[in-house]
Amino acid sequence: MAEIEVRDIRHVYDQGTSDETVAIERVNLTLKDGTANALLGPSGCGKTTLLQIISGLLQPTEGQILIDGEDVTDKPPEERDIAQVFQFPVIYDSMDVYDNLAFPLRNGGVPENEIDSRVQRISDLLELDDILHSSPSNLGPELNQLVALGRGIIRADTSAILFDEPMTDVEPSRKLTIRRRVKEAQQEFNITALYVTHDQHEALTFAEQVAIMRDGNLVQYDTGENLYQNPVNTFIGHFIGSPGMNLLDCTLSQKNGAPHAQLGPHSVPLKESLHPKLDLSWSDCQIGIRPSSVTVQVANPHDEADYAPAIVDQVEMVGGFQIITATLEDTDVEVKARVAHDFAIEKDASIWLSFPPDDIRFFHQQEAVGAA
């Protein structure tokens, strides 16, 4: 187990040439001892580069990597006691599963009786007992990933384990089972883990905290709940959630002595704690609200003050609920709302939408304003 600190890391590919590319721009991140973490972001955001710098496969242009306070920036991978599970697992087809698991222990001179004990423990944990004497060449990619995981954590001195898009080649129906076993192994050994993925569902179901990257920058490192409820900017709001947060361009107006968000002719009240932080002269403003927080009425509400009329553009069945896309009357503002699967609604219907102030996040120049 170990605490891993990424300190002011910057990395440039082809530095000093016409093809120079900044892959990582001043990233700082601390992974606490024994925690499960994920590194999430779109393709090309720098997450795999950062993973390789942590593991020692890549030397950063600037900055330091510390493990338990020790600077290991210049140390090779084998001296960092970090295991890595790659997108396509490296498994020895000339050995059966048992010998693949035992291989790093035999290389380290561990006695055979201790090797057998550790292999059995890993096999029980990852549910590999039925394939211990099978050839990896006869197994699917999901089982080979588990073998690679087992080989990574079987050493007593493994301080951390890094996963680089490990589910890419795994069938969707098998991903949940594999993630469950990986998570159980991480918790059983209390090992520091970092899971790199572009899939938010994988990241949020595996990790206690998720670091989201964009264009080489670390945008937010937080719990899944805070990423969902309190995004620090519009990118996080849109990126997390399916569908993402509604981000509605607005202006600010004064109504009944309090600031309101103005969506065309429609005024939306904002929670009181935001009021002193807002400037009515601001432009480039958005309110953000999750589709699950938008209130939908199909009958004209008695108190229309808190509701805006809209026309339904589309109704989609998504899993156990429906997603309504509607346009606010007299505007081009499009809003998504989540309703129950049996909610009676059709395209072109007239509806009324309300935005509860406590569920609204306010953004100025794409950055969140005020605490949630």
N, C-alpha and C positions, 0 to 999 in steps of 0.2 A: 504494500500500500504506500501511496505517496501523494504529497501535494505538488502539483505542477503549476509553475508560474511562467506565463508568457509575458515578457517585459519589453515593451516598446519595440516589437518586432516589425521590421520592414523588409520586404524582399522585392528585388528587381531582376527580371530576366533580361539577359543580353544587355547588361548595363554598359552604357557608353557607346552603344551602336545605334544605327538608325532603326533597329527593331526593338529598342528598349521598351519593356512593358513592366509597369508597376503592378505586381500581383497582390501585395499586402502593404497597407499604408498605416504604420504606427498602431499595431494592435497590442492591447494589454488585456490579459485574462488570467484568472486564477481558478484552477480546478481543485477543490478541496479534497482532502484525503478520504478515500472510500466512497466518493460520490459518482453517480451516473450522470453524464453530461452528453449533450449532442451539439454538433456544429452543423447548422442548417443554413441553406441559402441556394439561390439559383445557380445554374451552371456558369462557371467562369468567375465566381465571386472570390476565390482564393482559399476556400476551405480545405481542399486537398493539399495545396501548397503548405498551409499552416500545419496540417497533420504531419506532413513529411518533415517539416522543421522540428516539430516536437519529438518525432521518433529518431531524428538524427540522419535521415536519408538525404536531407538537404540542408546546406549551410545558409543561414539568413544573411542578407546584405548588411543589416544592422539589427541590434537588439540582443537579448539574452533569453535562454531557456534555463529555468532553475527547477530542480527536483529536490524537494525537502530542503530548500535553501541553498543547495549546491549548484554552482554554475556549470552546466553540462553542455553549453553551446558548442564547444569544440570537441566533445567526446563522440566517438562513433556509436552506432546503434547498439552494438553488443555490450557496451559499457553503461548503458542507461537502464538496463533491466526492464525494458518496455517490450511487450508483445504486440504484434500487429496482425490483424486479420484483414486481408485484402479483398477487393471486389471479386477476384477470381482466386480461390484458395490454393495455396501451394501445398499439395499433398503428394507423398511418395507412393506411386502405384506399385513399386516393387515390394512394399511392406503392407501387411494388413493393418486394420485400424488400431489394434492393440500396439503394434510396433511403432506406428506413427505417433501415438500418444507417448510412448515410452522413449522415443528418440532423444528429445532434449535432456531427459534425465540420465540416460546412458552416456550422452556426451559430457555430462557434468560429473560422471563417476559415482552416481547414486547407487547404493547396493540394490540388488535385484529384488529382495524381499520388500524394500521400501518402494521400489518402482511399481511392483504389483499392487501394493496397497493404494498408492496414489492413482494408478490407472483405474482401479475398481471404483474409487471414490468419484473420479471424474465421469466415468462411464455411467454410474448410477445417477449422478446429478443431471447429465445431459441425455439420459435415456438411450445409451448406445450399446447396452448389453447384448442385444440381438445381432449386432453387426461387428462385434469386436474382432472376429476372425474372418471378416469379409475383406475383399480387395476394394480400395477406394474407386477403382475403375468401374465397379459394378454399382456404385451408389450415385444418387442424384446430387445436384449442386447444394441442396439444402443440408443434406447429411454431411457432405464434405466441409461445409462451413462450420458445422458443429464440431467436426474432428479438428479443424484448424483452431477453433476457439479452445477446445480442450487442450490442445498442444500448447496454446499460448498461456493458459493459466495453471498448467500442471506443475510448473516450477515454483518452489517455495519462495524464491527471491523476485518473482515478477512484481514490479511496483505499480504497473499500470497496463491497460490494454486499450489499443486504438483500433477502431473499426472504420475501414474505408469503403463506404457504399456496399456493405456486405450482402444486401438483399437484391442486388441488381439482377442476378441470374436465377433467383428463386421464384417458383410459381406463386402467384398471388394467394392461392388457397393455403399455401404452406407458411406464408410469412408470419402469421400470428403465432403459430406454434413455435417457430424458430426464435422469434423475439422473446417469447415467454421463457424459453430455456436459457437464452443468453442473459436475460434479466435475472433469473433465478441464480445463475452462476455468479453474476456480478455481486449479488446480495450475499450469497453464501460465503464468498471469499472476501467480501468487503473491499473490493479492488476498485481503484480509481479507473473510470472508463470514459472514453470519448468516442462518440459514434457520429461519423460524418455521413450526411445524407441530404438529398434535395427534397425528400418526402416529409412534409410536416407531420403526417400521421405517425410515421416511424419515429421521428424525433420526440414528439410529445408523449408517446406511449412508453418510450424507453427511459427518457431522461428526467431527472429531478429538476435540472436547469438546462436551458437551451440558449446557445449563443448564435445569433443570427448575423450573417455577414452579407454585405452588398458592396460590389465594386472594390473589394480589398479592405473594406472597413468593417469593424465590429459595431453593429448598430445597437443591439440590445442583448444583454445576458440576463435571463430572468426565468422564473417559473413559467410553466405553460399557462397557468391561470392569469398571471400578470401580463404575459405577452398578448393574451386574448382580450383581457379587460382593459389594460392600461398601456397600449402601444405608445412608444415614445415619438413616433412619427407616422405619417400616412403610409409609408412603405410597409411597416410592420402591420398596421391595421388592415391593409389590403392583402398582404402575404399570408397572414395567419387567419385560418377560418375557411370554411367551404360552404357557401360562398364567403368571400372576405367582407370586411366591414363596409357598410355604405359610407362613402365619402362625398358629401354634398357641398358644392360651392355655395358660399353664402356671403352676405354682408352683415354688418352689425347695425342695429337700430335701437332706439330707446322707446320702451312701451311701459306705461304705468310706473315710470321711474326706474325701470330695470333694463339691462341690456338683453336683447333678443337676437337670435339668428334669423336673418331674413332670406327666405327662399322665394324669390319673386314676390308675389303679394302675400305670402304666407309667413306669419311670425311664429317662431319656435322658441319657447321659454328655455332659459339655461339655468342650471343650478346656482344657487346663491353664492357658493364658495368661489365660483368663477368670476363673479361680477367685478371685484376690485382688480382683477388681473387683465381685464379687457380694455381695449382702446377703440372707441367708436370710429376712429379715422382709419383703422386698419383695412387693407385690401389683401387679396390672396388668402382668404380664410375658408375653412371647411369645418362642417360638423361631421363627426363620425358616430355611427350607431350600428350595432350588430343587427342582422336580419331577425334574429330571435327576439330582439327587444322592441321591434316596431309593433305597435298595436294596430290591429286591423278590424274595422267595423264594416259590415255589409249594409246595415240599416243606418239611415241618417241619424247620428247621435243627437241626444237632447241638448247637450252643451257642445256646440260646434267650435267654441273658442279654442279648444286644445286639439282640434282635428283639422286636417287639410284634405280636401277632396282630391281624388285621383282616379285614373282609368287603368284597368288591368291590361297590360300588354301581352303577358305570357304567364302560364301556370305550368310548373314542372313538378313531377313526382320524384323526390330524391330520398331513397331509403324509406324511412317511416314517416316522412312529412312532405309538405309541398312548399316550393319556393315560388312566391308571387313576385313578378316584376311589374311595377306600375309607374305611371308618369303623373306627377302632381299637376293638377289643373292650372292652366294658364302659364305653364313653365315647360322647360325641357328637362327638368330634374327627374331622374330615374331612381326609383327606390326598390330595394328587394326586401321582402318580408317572409319570415318562415311561419307557417301555420300547420295545424294538424292534418294528417293524411285524409281525414274525412270532412275537412272544412269545405263547405259548398261554395265554390267560386268558379267563374268562367271568364274567358278572354272577353275584353270590351266591357266588362261589368264596371259599374260605378262603386267605388269604395271610399272609406275615410281612414286616414292614417294619423296616428299620434306617435310622438317621440318623447318618451318619459325623460325628463331632465336629468335624473340620476344616471341614466344609461348613455348619455351623450358625452362624447369626447370632443373638445374643441382644438382645432389646429390653426396655427398662423404660420404662413410660409412653410407649410408641411411639417412643422414641429408641434408637439403637444403643448398645450398651455395649461398650467395648473396641475395640482395633484388630483388623483382620482378620488 
